[in-house]
Amino acid sequence: MEKLSIERELKSNSYPGRGIIIGRSADGTKAVTAYFIMGRSENSRNRVFVEDGQGIRTQAHDPAKLTDPSLIIYAPVRVLGNKTIVTNGDQTDTIYEGMDRQMTFEQSLRSREFEPDAPNYTPRISGIMHIENGKYNYAMSILKSSNGNADSCHRYTFAYENPASGEGHFIHTYKCDGNPLPSFEGEPKLISIPDCMEEFTDMLWSSLNEDNKVSLFVRYIDIATGTYETKIVNKNK
């Protein structure tokens, strides 16, 4: 698979929607993830990321302007022991609760499908990172409609064992801007992951469309110790 430039991917797409990146730092010592949200409506843009325990949640920047919280207020990141869950919706809780009952990542998502936001039927994208005894693997999932057919859900899971240093994968909700918005196609895109979290965060944020970007979360987890560093960037201050 061709390794793509995440900077070029983001700069050339005004509306990838919400995106998840998971991979491994170039020096091999860190498990890396990033999650961003974008918005076209006032309701979608009226959000910020805030820390919530070991994870994060979205909240309204101006509560008075919040009109419908159903698909925009959720916990994108939660931690369950040595597992870090990253998603674009409240399926974070579904995965957390399922895996807490010894279900697999894929089994936990069987009860969910794409979002009920016709005519877009936004895909649900999810990721799980597992670090144990100095070993690291991750998986990504997308649940999407069959070309806009609300009665048919396509389920794809991609698992990455012992990921290579300096490599990661990027999945996002929309192929590009449009009306209705076309869903992401294909498998997650292979990209490079650098060692420096500050540089990676700055590059991702500056590459996202200025009008549509809302918030960005980046985390680097030490594979040997499980300790982590987090960066959050919000357009709304």
Salt bridges, closest charged atoms under 4 A:
GLU7 OE2 - LYS11 NZ 3.02
GLU9 OE1 - LYS189 NZ 2.81
ASP52 OD2 - ARG57 NE 3.95
ASP90 OD1 - ARG112 NH2 2.67
ASP90 OD1 - ARG124 NH1 3.54
ASP93 OD1 - ARG78 NH1 2.92
GLU115 OE2 - ARG18 NH1 3.15
GLU132 OE1 - HIS130 NE2 3.20
GLU167 OE2 - LYS3 NZ 3.37
ASP177 OD1 - ARG40 NH1 2.71
GLU185 OE1 - LYS175 NZ 3.69
GLU198 OE1 - LYS231 NZ 3.55
GLU210 OE1 - LYS213 NZ 3.25
